[in-house]
Amino acid sequence: MLKTCFGFTLLAGLVACNTTNESTNEQAQAADSAAACVAKGMPSRSAAIRNASSGTAVGTGSTADMVLLPGGTFLMGADEFPDARPVHSVTVKAFWMDTHEVTNAEFTRFVAATGYKTVAERPLNPADYPGVPPEQLVPGSAVFTPPVQKVSLANPLQWWEYVKGASWNHPNGPKSSIKGHENEPVIHVSYEDAVAYAKWAGKRLPTEAEWEFAAQGGKGNRTYYWGEELKPSGKWIANIYQGDFPSKNTTEDGFAGVAPVKSFSANPYGLYDMDGNVWEWCQDFYRPDYYMKSPKMDPQGPSDSYDPEEPGAVKRVQRGGSFLCSDQYCVRYKAGSRGKGEVSSGSNNLGFRCVRDK
């Protein structure tokens, strides 16, 4: 299938994308995350990031709203997805994990304490975007904008729009606000933004192995993290997409976009929204071949990033899928599946949660 490379940096409507032949699953892996990976040969906003302050850690040692996970050995991966093969045995040590995704209220406290500016809020350097008119280089982020009619699934630009002024506190553009949405996951956060928050909170991002161990809830490797049935007892138990993607969301689960944290039942470890809602950043670099050589004990991910779709982009792993995942298009909310994102990119279906060493 001919697909549009989802490598349009953060200027989705302004920079032409490359095309390549790949399967629907591989297409969905990039397109749902909207992580706006860097186009082949196209620089990112990393230069701006390097000069940004990450704030000072609060260092409280608090484990409020965290769960202590026991650690142990489990089977990681999924045969269904090429980059999640082979299924392999992994052991992780005990660690604390946030019970839910970091919320707008929590991120607001971080920004108030540090004055931090997210990547989506920072000016863009014209030198990084040759050929793009300077007046178009306005800070912003990628927002899911459903088309009014059915469209081909080959081109994600038909439902992703670069919205000027979109950021964590203006999720749909400069006229929008998070007022009344304080308990929803913070979105439009890049990897750098997530790391900065974690450092301030005295925490860190989870490794990919820790994340999957937590998502399994001690129940082992199954089709879905909650079991073998998509809708146990006919009930939706995760915020994903129902209907005809991307133009007709029936919202059978009650939500068209992000849901407030804890809207669905917790897993056996007491963790909420490990499936759907928003993608979650992990600390690991992304490589599609890493599982072939991953160590058994407490894997930390590869030493560098490589994605054959975009060899020049630095990517980190994302996990859990989002409210845009469905069996019709993106199935990456299923157990063991992986996402990936260019480190300076964000979107309105991308967030994170933190962990702390025991």
C-alpha positions in Angstrom: 0.0 0.0 0.0 1.3 3.5 -0.9 1.4 5.6 2.2 2.5 9.1 3.0 5.4 9.3 5.3 4.3 10.9 8.5 7.6 12.8 8.5 6.4 16.4 8.2 8.3 17.7 11.3 5.9 20.0 13.0 4.8 21.9 9.9 2.3 19.3 8.7 0.5 21.4 6.1 3.6 23.2 4.9 6.3 20.6 4.2 5.7 18.0 1.5 6.0 14.3 2.7 7.8 11.4 1.1 6.0 8.2 0.2 7.0 4.5 0.6 5.3 1.1 0.3 4.4 -0.5 3.6 1.7 -2.5 5.3 -1.4 -1.0 7.0 0.0 -1.9 10.4 3.3 -0.1 9.7 1.4 2.9 8.3 -0.8 3.1 11.4 2.2 2.8 13.7 3.5 6.2 12.5 0.2 7.9 11.7 -1.8 7.4 14.8 1.0 8.6 17.1 1.1 11.9 15.1 4.6 12.2 16.6 5.5 14.2 13.5 8.8 12.4 12.9 11.4 14.4 11.1 11.2 14.2 7.3 14.1 12.6 5.5 16.8 15.2 5.5 14.7 17.7 7.4 16.0 19.2 10.6 13.9 19.3 13.8 13.6 22.0 16.5 16.3 20.3 18.5 18.5 23.4 18.5 15.9 25.3 20.3 15.4 22.5 22.8 19.1 22.4 23.7 18.9 25.9 25.0 15.7 25.5 27.0 15.7 25.3 30.8 14.4 22.1 32.2 13.7 23.5 35.7 14.9 22.3 39.0 13.8 19.0 40.5 11.5 19.3 43.4 13.1 16.2 45.0 10.3 15.6 47.4 10.5 11.8 47.2 6.7 11.7 47.3 4.9 8.6 45.9 1.4 10.1 46.1 -0.7 8.8 43.3 1.8 6.1 42.5 1.7 2.4 42.8 4.6 0.1 43.8 5.0 -2.6 41.2 6.7 -5.8 42.4 8.9 -6.4 39.4 9.3 -9.9 38.0 9.7 -11.9 34.8 7.3 -11.7 31.9 6.9 -12.3 28.2 7.4 -9.1 26.2 6.3 -8.3 22.6 3.8 -9.5 20.1 4.1 -11.7 17.1 1.5 -9.7 15.3 3.8 -6.7 14.8 7.1 -6.9 13.0 8.9 -4.5 15.3 7.6 -6.3 18.4 9.2 -9.7 17.5 10.3 -12.0 18.9 8.2 -12.4 22.1 11.0 -12.8 24.7 11.4 -13.2 28.4 12.3 -10.1 30.4 12.9 -9.4 34.1 12.4 -6.0 35.7 13.1 -4.7 39.2 10.4 -3.3 41.5 9.5 0.4 40.7 6.9 3.0 41.4 4.6 4.2 38.6 2.0 7.0 38.4 -1.5 5.6 38.6 -2.5 7.8 35.7 -1.2 9.9 32.9 0.2 13.3 33.9 -2.7 15.7 33.9 -3.2 19.3 32.8 -3.4 20.4 36.5 -0.1 18.7 37.3 1.7 20.1 34.3 0.3 23.6 35.2 2.0 23.4 38.6 5.3 22.4 36.9 5.1 25.4 34.5 4.1 27.8 37.3 7.1 26.6 39.4 9.7 26.7 36.6 8.5 29.0 33.8 9.1 26.1 31.4 8.2 26.6 27.7 7.2 23.5 25.8 8.6 22.8 22.4 5.3 23.7 20.8 5.5 27.1 22.3 9.0 28.0 21.2 9.9 30.1 18.1 11.0 28.2 15.0 14.3 28.9 13.3 13.8 29.7 9.6 17.2 28.1 8.9 15.7 24.7 9.9 12.9 25.0 7.3 14.3 26.0 4.0 11.7 27.0 1.5 9.0 27.7 4.0 7.9 31.4 4.1 9.0 33.0 7.3 5.5 34.2 8.1 4.3 30.6 8.2 6.9 29.6 10.8 4.6 30.1 13.8 4.8 27.9 16.9 2.1 25.2 17.0 1.5 21.5 17.1 -0.4 18.7 15.3 -4.1 18.4 15.9 -6.4 15.6 14.8 -9.0 17.3 12.5 -11.4 14.7 11.1 -12.5 15.1 7.5 -16.2 15.6 6.7 -16.3 12.6 4.4 -14.7 9.2 4.0 -11.1 9.5 2.7 -8.3 7.1 1.7 -6.3 5.9 4.6 -3.1 6.3 2.6 -2.5 9.9 3.5 -2.5 11.0 7.2 -2.4 14.6 6.2 -6.1 14.4 5.5 -6.8 14.2 9.2 -3.8 15.8 10.8 -3.4 19.6 10.7 -0.5 21.8 12.0 -2.4 24.3 14.1 -0.6 27.5 14.8 -0.8 28.3 18.5 -1.7 24.8 19.6 0.1 23.7 22.7 -0.5 22.0 26.0 -2.6 24.9 27.4 -4.3 25.7 24.1 -4.9 22.2 22.9 -7.0 23.1 19.8 -5.4 26.4 19.0 -4.9 29.9 20.6 -8.7 30.3 21.3 -8.9 27.1 23.2 -8.2 26.5 26.9 -7.7 23.7 29.4 -10.1 25.4 31.8 -12.6 22.7 32.8 -10.2 20.0 31.5 -7.7 20.0 34.4 -8.2 16.3 35.0 -7.5 15.3 31.4 -4.0 14.1 30.3 -1.6 16.9 29.3 -1.1 16.7 25.5 1.2 18.3 22.9 4.2 17.3 24.9 7.4 16.3 23.2 9.9 13.8 24.7 12.0 16.7 26.0 9.0 18.2 27.7 8.1 14.9 29.4 11.7 14.5 30.6 11.8 18.1 31.9 8.6 17.5 34.0 9.9 14.1 35.3 13.1 15.7 36.4 11.3 18.5 38.2 9.0 15.9 39.9 12.0 13.8 41.0 11.0 11.0 38.7 11.8 9.7 35.3 10.1 8.2 32.2 9.6 4.4 32.3 11.7 2.0 30.2 9.7 0.3 27.6 10.0 -3.0 29.5 8.7 -1.4 32.7 5.8 0.1 30.8 4.8 -3.3 29.3 5.2 -5.1 32.6 2.9 -2.6 34.2 0.4 -2.7 31.4 0.1 -6.5 31.7 -1.1 -6.2 35.3 0.5 -9.5 36.3 -1.9 -11.4 33.9 0.7 -12.3 31.3 1.0 -11.8 27.6 -2.6 -11.6 26.1 -4.2 -10.2 23.0 -5.3 -7.1 24.8 -3.8 -5.9 28.1 -7.2 -6.6 29.7 -7.8 -10.0 28.2 -8.7 -11.9 25.0 -12.0 -10.1 24.2 -12.1 -6.6 22.7 -15.4 -5.8 24.6 -15.7 -8.0 27.7 -19.4 -8.4 28.4 -20.1 -6.0 25.5 -18.5 -3.1 27.3 -15.7 -0.7 26.1 -13.1 -0.5 28.7 -10.6 1.8 27.0 -10.8 5.1 25.2 -10.2 4.1 21.6 -11.9 4.9 18.2 -15.2 3.4 17.2 -16.8 4.0 13.8 -15.4 4.7 10.4 -11.9 6.2 10.8 -11.2 9.1 10.4 -14.5 10.7 9.5 -17.1 9.1 11.6 -16.5 8.5 15.3 -19.5 7.0 16.9 -18.1 7.6 20.4 -19.5 4.4 21.8 -17.0 4.5 24.6 -18.3 8.0 25.6 -15.4 10.1 24.3 -14.5 11.6 20.9 -11.1 12.8 22.1 -9.1 12.5 25.3 -10.9 11.3 28.4 -10.3 12.5 32.0 -7.9 10.2 33.8 -9.6 7.3 35.7 -12.6 7.3 33.4 -12.2 3.6 32.9 -11.4 0.8 35.3 -7.9 0.3 36.6 -5.9 -2.8 35.8 -5.0 -5.3 38.5 -2.0 -3.2 39.5 -4.2 -0.2 40.0 -3.1 1.7 36.9 -5.5 3.6 34.7 -5.5 4.1 30.9 -2.6 1.8 30.0 -4.6 1.3 26.8 -5.8 4.1 24.6 -6.5 7.7 25.6 -3.1 9.1 24.8 0.2 7.6 23.7 2.8 7.6 26.4 6.5 8.4 26.0 9.1 5.9 27.2 12.8 6.6 27.8 14.1 4.0 25.2 15.4 4.9 21.8 13.4 3.3 19.1 14.9 0.5 16.8 12.6 -2.0 15.1 15.2 -4.8 15.6 15.9 -4.2 19.2 14.0 -7.2 20.5 16.2 -9.6 18.6 19.1 -8.7 20.9 17.4 -7.2 24.0 19.0 -8.3 27.3 16.9 -10.3 29.6 17.6 -8.4 32.8 16.1 -4.9 33.1 16.6 -3.7 29.5 17.2 0.0 29.0 16.7 0.1 25.2 19.3 0.5 22.5 22.2 2.9 22.6 20.9 4.9 19.6 17.9 5.4 17.4 17.3 4.0 14.0 14.1 3.9 11.9 14.5 2.7 8.4 11.5 4.9 7.3 13.4 8.0 8.4 17.1 7.2 9.1 18.0 10.7 10.1 15.4 11.1 12.8 16.0 10.5 16.5 13.0 8.6 17.9 11.9 7.3 21.2 9.4 4.6 22.0 5.8 5.4 22.7 3.3 3.0 24.2 -0.4 2.3 24.7 -2.1 3.7 21.7 -4.6 6.6 21.8 -8.2 7.6 21.3 -7.5 7.3 17.6 -6.6 3.6 17.6 -9.1 1.1 16.2 -9.1 -2.3 14.5 -10.0 -0.5 11.3 -6.8 1.5 11.1 -4.4 1.7 14.0 -4.3 -1.4 16.2 -1.4 -0.3 18.4 -3.4 -0.3 21.6 -3.1 -4.1 21.5 -0.8 -5.8 23.9 2.9 -5.8 23.0 2.6 -3.3 20.2 5.0 -0.4 19.9 4.8 3.2 18.8 7.6 5.7 18.0 8.0 9.4 17.8 10.6 12.0 16.8 11.8 13.6 20.1 10.9 17.2 19.4 7.4 16.4 18.2 4.0 16.5 19.9 0.3 16.2 19.1 -3.1 16.2 20.7 -3.0 12.4 21.3 0.4 12.2 23.0 1.2 12.4 26.7 3.1 10.5 29.4 3.3 9.2 32.9 6.3 8.8 35.2 8.0 6.2 37.3 10.4 6.3 40.3 13.0 3.8 41.4 12.1 1.8 44.5 
